[in-house]
Amino acid sequence: MEINLIRKSGKFNFEASNEAGFMVELDAKLAIGGEGKGFRPMEMLLVGLGGCSGIDIVNVLTKQKEPLNDIKIKIKATRKDEEMPPIFDVIDINFELFGDLSVAKVERALQMTFDKYCSVSNILGRSAKINFNYTINK
């Protein structure tokens, strides 16, 4: 796995690319001179958590032959601002699932995702409390 970053403009605006050529822009917060031209690095960690857990949940539900029609993920996090560096202390992640899904299978998929499969939640969970919940819209 390789990621490359180049500075695009200003002090803190970077463009990151992966080996497949996909790109994302990053920037610092306005308070320190960022220009609002991209995700902040800590936001990217939450994007990684949402993507990793979302992929795993979809994968587990698919293997369980559950009719998942769609999924939306919302993440909110707080940081320990009094500490340096100000790391996450609580991360709340909500999954809105669409389809005629079994509650038991959804709960099993979530447990497997956060206990076994999602590498990002495993890493972030070492320093932050990760809470997850879900709703099913049939």
Rosetta constraint file for C-alpha pairs under 8 A:
AtomPair CA 1 CA 18 HARMONIC 7.93 0.50
AtomPair CA 1 CA 19 HARMONIC 7.33 0.50
AtomPair CA 2 CA 18 HARMONIC 6.12 0.50
AtomPair CA 2 CA 19 HARMONIC 6.12 0.50
AtomPair CA 3 CA 16 HARMONIC 6.65 0.50
AtomPair CA 3 CA 17 HARMONIC 5.72 0.50
AtomPair CA 3 CA 18 HARMONIC 4.71 0.50
AtomPair CA 3 CA 19 HARMONIC 6.83 0.50
AtomPair CA 4 CA 16 HARMONIC 5.52 0.50
AtomPair CA 4 CA 17 HARMONIC 5.36 0.50
AtomPair CA 4 CA 18 HARMONIC 6.48 0.50
AtomPair CA 5 CA 14 HARMONIC 6.18 0.50
AtomPair CA 5 CA 15 HARMONIC 5.45 0.50
AtomPair CA 5 CA 16 HARMONIC 4.29 0.50
AtomPair CA 5 CA 17 HARMONIC 6.45 0.50
AtomPair CA 6 CA 14 HARMONIC 5.45 0.50
AtomPair CA 6 CA 15 HARMONIC 5.42 0.50
AtomPair CA 6 CA 16 HARMONIC 6.64 0.50
AtomPair CA 7 CA 11 HARMONIC 7.93 0.50
AtomPair CA 7 CA 12 HARMONIC 7.15 0.50
AtomPair CA 7 CA 13 HARMONIC 5.84 0.50
AtomPair CA 7 CA 14 HARMONIC 4.30 0.50
AtomPair CA 7 CA 15 HARMONIC 6.35 0.50
AtomPair CA 8 CA 13 HARMONIC 5.61 0.50
AtomPair CA 8 CA 14 HARMONIC 5.33 0.50
AtomPair CA 8 CA 15 HARMONIC 6.38 0.50
AtomPair CA 9 CA 13 HARMONIC 5.48 0.50
AtomPair CA 9 CA 14 HARMONIC 7.43 0.50
AtomPair CA 10 CA 34 HARMONIC 7.76 0.50
AtomPair CA 10 CA 35 HARMONIC 7.57 0.50
AtomPair CA 11 CA 33 HARMONIC 7.31 0.50
AtomPair CA 11 CA 34 HARMONIC 7.13 0.50
AtomPair CA 12 CA 26 HARMONIC 7.70 0.50
AtomPair CA 12 CA 27 HARMONIC 5.24 0.50
AtomPair CA 12 CA 28 HARMONIC 5.68 0.50
AtomPair CA 12 CA 33 HARMONIC 7.60 0.50
AtomPair CA 12 CA 34 HARMONIC 5.86 0.50
AtomPair CA 12 CA 35 HARMONIC 7.89 0.50
AtomPair CA 13 CA 25 HARMONIC 7.04 0.50
AtomPair CA 13 CA 26 HARMONIC 5.65 0.50
AtomPair CA 13 CA 27 HARMONIC 4.43 0.50
AtomPair CA 13 CA 28 HARMONIC 7.15 0.50
AtomPair CA 13 CA 34 HARMONIC 7.16 0.50
AtomPair CA 13 CA 35 HARMONIC 7.42 0.50
AtomPair CA 13 CA 37 HARMONIC 6.51 0.50
AtomPair CA 13 CA 38 HARMONIC 7.18 0.50
AtomPair CA 14 CA 25 HARMONIC 5.69 0.50
AtomPair CA 14 CA 26 HARMONIC 5.12 0.50
AtomPair CA 14 CA 27 HARMONIC 6.31 0.50
AtomPair CA 15 CA 23 HARMONIC 6.58 0.50
AtomPair CA 15 CA 24 HARMONIC 5.75 0.50
AtomPair CA 15 CA 25 HARMONIC 4.46 0.50
AtomPair CA 15 CA 26 HARMONIC 6.24 0.50
AtomPair CA 16 CA 23 HARMONIC 5.45 0.50
AtomPair CA 16 CA 24 HARMONIC 5.37 0.50
AtomPair CA 16 CA 25 HARMONIC 6.17 0.50
AtomPair CA 16 CA 26 HARMONIC 7.49 0.50
AtomPair CA 17 CA 21 HARMONIC 5.72 0.50
AtomPair CA 17 CA 22 HARMONIC 5.41 0.50
AtomPair CA 17 CA 23 HARMONIC 4.40 0.50
AtomPair CA 17 CA 24 HARMONIC 6.67 0.50
AtomPair CA 18 CA 22 HARMONIC 5.67 0.50
AtomPair CA 18 CA 23 HARMONIC 6.84 0.50
AtomPair CA 24 CA 38 HARMONIC 7.58 0.50
AtomPair CA 24 CA 39 HARMONIC 8.00 0.50
AtomPair CA 25 CA 37 HARMONIC 6.90 0.50
AtomPair CA 25 CA 38 HARMONIC 4.64 0.50
AtomPair CA 25 CA 39 HARMONIC 6.27 0.50
AtomPair CA 26 CA 37 HARMONIC 6.77 0.50
AtomPair CA 26 CA 38 HARMONIC 4.19 0.50
AtomPair CA 26 CA 39 HARMONIC 4.57 0.50
AtomPair CA 26 CA 40 HARMONIC 5.50 0.50
AtomPair CA 26 CA 41 HARMONIC 6.65 0.50
AtomPair CA 27 CA 34 HARMONIC 5.72 0.50
AtomPair CA 27 CA 35 HARMONIC 6.83 0.50
AtomPair CA 27 CA 36 HARMONIC 6.23 0.50
AtomPair CA 27 CA 37 HARMONIC 5.81 0.50
AtomPair CA 27 CA 38 HARMONIC 4.96 0.50
AtomPair CA 27 CA 39 HARMONIC 5.90 0.50
AtomPair CA 27 CA 40 HARMONIC 5.31 0.50
AtomPair CA 27 CA 41 HARMONIC 7.55 0.50
AtomPair CA 28 CA 32 HARMONIC 6.94 0.50
AtomPair CA 28 CA 33 HARMONIC 6.92 0.50
AtomPair CA 28 CA 34 HARMONIC 4.35 0.50
AtomPair CA 28 CA 35 HARMONIC 7.25 0.50
AtomPair CA 28 CA 36 HARMONIC 7.27 0.50
AtomPair CA 28 CA 39 HARMONIC 7.95 0.50
AtomPair CA 28 CA 40 HARMONIC 5.56 0.50
AtomPair CA 28 CA 41 HARMONIC 7.69 0.50
AtomPair CA 29 CA 33 HARMONIC 6.75 0.50
AtomPair CA 29 CA 34 HARMONIC 4.92 0.50
AtomPair CA 29 CA 35 HARMONIC 7.38 0.50
AtomPair CA 29 CA 36 HARMONIC 6.87 0.50
AtomPair CA 29 CA 40 HARMONIC 6.77 0.50
AtomPair CA 30 CA 34 HARMONIC 4.40 0.50
AtomPair CA 30 CA 35 HARMONIC 5.90 0.50
AtomPair CA 30 CA 36 HARMONIC 6.57 0.50
AtomPair CA 39 CA 43 HARMONIC 6.08 0.50
AtomPair CA 39 CA 44 HARMONIC 6.43 0.50
AtomPair CA 40 CA 44 HARMONIC 6.50 0.50
AtomPair CA 41 CA 45 HARMONIC 6.74 0.50
AtomPair CA 42 CA 46 HARMONIC 6.81 0.50
AtomPair CA 43 CA 47 HARMONIC 6.28 0.50
AtomPair CA 44 CA 48 HARMONIC 6.12 0.50
AtomPair CA 45 CA 49 HARMONIC 6.28 0.50
AtomPair CA 46 CA 50 HARMONIC 6.14 0.50
AtomPair CA 46 CA 75 HARMONIC 7.14 0.50
AtomPair CA 47 CA 51 HARMONIC 6.04 0.50
AtomPair CA 48 CA 52 HARMONIC 5.87 0.50
AtomPair CA 48 CA 120 HARMONIC 6.61 0.50
AtomPair CA 49 CA 53 HARMONIC 5.96 0.50
AtomPair CA 49 CA 118 HARMONIC 7.94 0.50
AtomPair CA 49 CA 120 HARMONIC 5.39 0.50
AtomPair CA 49 CA 121 HARMONIC 5.99 0.50
AtomPair CA 50 CA 54 HARMONIC 5.74 0.50
AtomPair CA 50 CA 73 HARMONIC 6.58 0.50
AtomPair CA 50 CA 74 HARMONIC 7.85 0.50
AtomPair CA 50 CA 75 HARMONIC 7.31 0.50
AtomPair CA 50 CA 93 HARMONIC 7.83 0.50
AtomPair CA 51 CA 55 HARMONIC 5.98 0.50
AtomPair CA 52 CA 56 HARMONIC 6.25 0.50
AtomPair CA 52 CA 118 HARMONIC 5.74 0.50
AtomPair CA 52 CA 119 HARMONIC 7.33 0.50
AtomPair CA 52 CA 120 HARMONIC 6.51 0.50
AtomPair CA 52 CA 121 HARMONIC 7.95 0.50
AtomPair CA 53 CA 57 HARMONIC 6.06 0.50
AtomPair CA 53 CA 113 HARMONIC 6.15 0.50
AtomPair CA 53 CA 114 HARMONIC 7.34 0.50
AtomPair CA 53 CA 118 HARMONIC 5.61 0.50
AtomPair CA 53 CA 120 HARMONIC 7.95 0.50
AtomPair CA 53 CA 121 HARMONIC 7.50 0.50
AtomPair CA 54 CA 58 HARMONIC 6.13 0.50
AtomPair CA 54 CA 71 HARMONIC 7.90 0.50
AtomPair CA 54 CA 73 HARMONIC 7.44 0.50
AtomPair CA 55 CA 59 HARMONIC 6.04 0.50
AtomPair CA 56 CA 60 HARMONIC 6.10 0.50
AtomPair CA 56 CA 113 HARMONIC 5.75 0.50
AtomPair CA 56 CA 117 HARMONIC 6.70 0.50
AtomPair CA 56 CA 118 HARMONIC 6.66 0.50
AtomPair CA 57 CA 61 HARMONIC 6.05 0.50
AtomPair CA 57 CA 109 HARMONIC 5.63 0.50
AtomPair CA 57 CA 110 HARMONIC 6.32 0.50
AtomPair CA 57 CA 113 HARMONIC 6.15 0.50
AtomPair CA 58 CA 62 HARMONIC 5.96 0.50
AtomPair CA 58 CA 68 HARMONIC 7.57 0.50
AtomPair CA 59 CA 63 HARMONIC 6.26 0.50
AtomPair CA 60 CA 64 HARMONIC 6.21 0.50
AtomPair CA 60 CA 109 HARMONIC 5.65 0.50
AtomPair CA 61 CA 65 HARMONIC 6.23 0.50
AtomPair CA 61 CA 66 HARMONIC 5.28 0.50
AtomPair CA 61 CA 67 HARMONIC 7.88 0.50
AtomPair CA 61 CA 68 HARMONIC 7.18 0.50
AtomPair CA 61 CA 105 HARMONIC 7.25 0.50
AtomPair CA 61 CA 106 HARMONIC 7.09 0.50
AtomPair CA 61 CA 109 HARMONIC 6.37 0.50
AtomPair CA 62 CA 66 HARMONIC 5.76 0.50
AtomPair CA 62 CA 67 HARMONIC 7.54 0.50
AtomPair CA 62 CA 68 HARMONIC 7.52 0.50
AtomPair CA 64 CA 105 HARMONIC 7.44 0.50
AtomPair CA 66 CA 100 HARMONIC 7.84 0.50
AtomPair CA 66 CA 101 HARMONIC 6.03 0.50
AtomPair CA 66 CA 102 HARMONIC 7.43 0.50
AtomPair CA 66 CA 105 HARMONIC 7.91 0.50
AtomPair CA 67 CA 99 HARMONIC 5.74 0.50
AtomPair CA 67 CA 100 HARMONIC 6.22 0.50
AtomPair CA 67 CA 101 HARMONIC 6.32 0.50
AtomPair CA 68 CA 97 HARMONIC 7.08 0.50
AtomPair CA 68 CA 98 HARMONIC 5.95 0.50
AtomPair CA 68 CA 99 HARMONIC 4.97 0.50
AtomPair CA 68 CA 100 HARMONIC 7.33 0.50
AtomPair CA 68 CA 101 HARMONIC 6.85 0.50
AtomPair CA 69 CA 97 HARMONIC 7.77 0.50
AtomPair CA 69 CA 98 HARMONIC 5.32 0.50
AtomPair CA 69 CA 99 HARMONIC 5.20 0.50
AtomPair CA 70 CA 97 HARMONIC 6.08 0.50
AtomPair CA 70 CA 98 HARMONIC 5.01 0.50
AtomPair CA 70 CA 99 HARMONIC 7.22 0.50
AtomPair CA 71 CA 95 HARMONIC 6.84 0.50
AtomPair CA 71 CA 96 HARMONIC 5.62 0.50
AtomPair CA 71 CA 97 HARMONIC 4.66 0.50
AtomPair CA 71 CA 98 HARMONIC 6.13 0.50
AtomPair CA 72 CA 95 HARMONIC 5.87 0.50
AtomPair CA 72 CA 96 HARMONIC 5.02 0.50
AtomPair CA 72 CA 97 HARMONIC 6.61 0.50
AtomPair CA 73 CA 93 HARMONIC 7.00 0.50
AtomPair CA 73 CA 94 HARMONIC 5.69 0.50
AtomPair CA 73 CA 95 HARMONIC 4.74 0.50
AtomPair CA 73 CA 96 HARMONIC 6.26 0.50
AtomPair CA 74 CA 93 HARMONIC 5.75 0.50
AtomPair CA 74 CA 94 HARMONIC 5.19 0.50
AtomPair CA 74 CA 95 HARMONIC 6.69 0.50
AtomPair CA 75 CA 91 HARMONIC 7.02 0.50
AtomPair CA 75 CA 92 HARMONIC 5.66 0.50
AtomPair CA 75 CA 93 HARMONIC 4.41 0.50
AtomPair CA 75 CA 94 HARMONIC 6.35 0.50
AtomPair CA 76 CA 91 HARMONIC 5.89 0.50
AtomPair CA 76 CA 92 HARMONIC 5.25 0.50
AtomPair CA 76 CA 93 HARMONIC 6.54 0.50
AtomPair CA 77 CA 88 HARMONIC 6.70 0.50
AtomPair CA 77 CA 89 HARMONIC 7.61 0.50
AtomPair CA 77 CA 90 HARMONIC 5.62 0.50
AtomPair CA 77 CA 91 HARMONIC 4.28 0.50
AtomPair CA 77 CA 92 HARMONIC 6.11 0.50
AtomPair CA 78 CA 88 HARMONIC 5.70 0.50
AtomPair CA 78 CA 89 HARMONIC 5.94 0.50
AtomPair CA 78 CA 90 HARMONIC 5.44 0.50
AtomPair CA 78 CA 91 HARMONIC 6.60 0.50
AtomPair CA 79 CA 86 HARMONIC 5.83 0.50
AtomPair CA 79 CA 87 HARMONIC 5.31 0.50
AtomPair CA 79 CA 88 HARMONIC 4.08 0.50
AtomPair CA 79 CA 89 HARMONIC 5.23 0.50
AtomPair CA 79 CA 90 HARMONIC 7.09 0.50
AtomPair CA 80 CA 86 HARMONIC 4.96 0.50
AtomPair CA 80 CA 87 HARMONIC 5.61 0.50
AtomPair CA 80 CA 88 HARMONIC 6.08 0.50
AtomPair CA 80 CA 89 HARMONIC 5.83 0.50
AtomPair CA 81 CA 85 HARMONIC 7.94 0.50
AtomPair CA 81 CA 86 HARMONIC 4.82 0.50
AtomPair CA 81 CA 87 HARMONIC 7.53 0.50
AtomPair CA 82 CA 86 HARMONIC 6.86 0.50
AtomPair CA 83 CA 87 HARMONIC 7.67 0.50
AtomPair CA 87 CA 127 HARMONIC 7.71 0.50
AtomPair CA 87 CA 128 HARMONIC 7.96 0.50
AtomPair CA 88 CA 127 HARMONIC 7.15 0.50
AtomPair CA 88 CA 128 HARMONIC 5.58 0.50
AtomPair CA 89 CA 127 HARMONIC 6.79 0.50
AtomPair CA 89 CA 128 HARMONIC 4.35 0.50
AtomPair CA 89 CA 129 HARMONIC 6.07 0.50
AtomPair CA 90 CA 128 HARMONIC 5.34 0.50
AtomPair CA 90 CA 129 HARMONIC 4.76 0.50
AtomPair CA 90 CA 130 HARMONIC 6.00 0.50
AtomPair CA 90 CA 131 HARMONIC 7.61 0.50
AtomPair CA 91 CA 128 HARMONIC 6.83 0.50
AtomPair CA 91 CA 129 HARMONIC 6.15 0.50
AtomPair CA 91 CA 130 HARMONIC 4.77 0.50
AtomPair CA 91 CA 131 HARMONIC 6.16 0.50
AtomPair CA 92 CA 130 HARMONIC 5.96 0.50
AtomPair CA 92 CA 131 HARMONIC 4.79 0.50
AtomPair CA 92 CA 132 HARMONIC 5.82 0.50
AtomPair CA 93 CA 130 HARMONIC 7.49 0.50
AtomPair CA 93 CA 131 HARMONIC 6.22 0.50
AtomPair CA 93 CA 132 HARMONIC 4.79 0.50
AtomPair CA 93 CA 133 HARMONIC 6.61 0.50
AtomPair CA 94 CA 132 HARMONIC 5.73 0.50
AtomPair CA 94 CA 133 HARMONIC 5.03 0.50
AtomPair CA 94 CA 134 HARMONIC 5.44 0.50
AtomPair CA 94 CA 135 HARMONIC 7.95 0.50
AtomPair CA 95 CA 132 HARMONIC 7.70 0.50
AtomPair CA 95 CA 133 HARMONIC 6.33 0.50
AtomPair CA 95 CA 134 HARMONIC 4.54 0.50
AtomPair CA 95 CA 135 HARMONIC 6.47 0.50
AtomPair CA 96 CA 134 HARMONIC 5.67 0.50
AtomPair CA 96 CA 135 HARMONIC 5.01 0.50
AtomPair CA 96 CA 136 HARMONIC 6.14 0.50
AtomPair CA 96 CA 137 HARMONIC 7.38 0.50
AtomPair CA 97 CA 134 HARMONIC 7.17 0.50
AtomPair CA 97 CA 135 HARMONIC 6.06 0.50
AtomPair CA 97 CA 136 HARMONIC 4.80 0.50
AtomPair CA 97 CA 137 HARMONIC 6.08 0.50
AtomPair CA 98 CA 136 HARMONIC 5.77 0.50
AtomPair CA 98 CA 137 HARMONIC 4.74 0.50
AtomPair CA 98 CA 138 HARMONIC 5.76 0.50
AtomPair CA 99 CA 136 HARMONIC 7.11 0.50
AtomPair CA 99 CA 137 HARMONIC 6.20 0.50
AtomPair CA 99 CA 138 HARMONIC 4.66 0.50
AtomPair CA 100 CA 137 HARMONIC 7.67 0.50
AtomPair CA 100 CA 138 HARMONIC 4.91 0.50
AtomPair CA 101 CA 105 HARMONIC 7.53 0.50
AtomPair CA 101 CA 106 HARMONIC 7.10 0.50
AtomPair CA 101 CA 136 HARMONIC 7.18 0.50
AtomPair CA 101 CA 138 HARMONIC 7.34 0.50
AtomPair CA 102 CA 106 HARMONIC 6.21 0.50
AtomPair CA 103 CA 107 HARMONIC 6.12 0.50
AtomPair CA 104 CA 108 HARMONIC 6.15 0.50
AtomPair CA 105 CA 109 HARMONIC 6.03 0.50
AtomPair CA 106 CA 110 HARMONIC 6.19 0.50
AtomPair CA 107 CA 111 HARMONIC 6.17 0.50
AtomPair CA 108 CA 112 HARMONIC 6.07 0.50
AtomPair CA 109 CA 113 HARMONIC 5.99 0.50
AtomPair CA 110 CA 114 HARMONIC 6.22 0.50
AtomPair CA 111 CA 115 HARMONIC 5.68 0.50
AtomPair CA 111 CA 116 HARMONIC 7.83 0.50
AtomPair CA 112 CA 116 HARMONIC 5.25 0.50
AtomPair CA 112 CA 117 HARMONIC 6.36 0.50
AtomPair CA 113 CA 117 HARMONIC 4.88 0.50
AtomPair CA 113 CA 118 HARMONIC 5.45 0.50
AtomPair CA 114 CA 118 HARMONIC 5.82 0.50
AtomPair CA 114 CA 121 HARMONIC 6.38 0.50
AtomPair CA 114 CA 122 HARMONIC 7.26 0.50
AtomPair CA 115 CA 122 HARMONIC 7.75 0.50
AtomPair CA 118 CA 122 HARMONIC 6.38 0.50
AtomPair CA 119 CA 123 HARMONIC 6.30 0.50
AtomPair CA 120 CA 124 HARMONIC 6.13 0.50
AtomPair CA 121 CA 125 HARMONIC 5.52 0.50
AtomPair CA 121 CA 130 HARMONIC 7.69 0.50
AtomPair CA 122 CA 126 HARMONIC 6.68 0.50
AtomPair CA 123 CA 127 HARMONIC 7.85 0.50
AtomPair CA 124 CA 128 HARMONIC 5.96 0.50
AtomPair CA 124 CA 130 HARMONIC 7.98 0.50
AtomPair CA 125 CA 129 HARMONIC 5.96 0.50
AtomPair CA 125 CA 130 HARMONIC 6.12 0.50
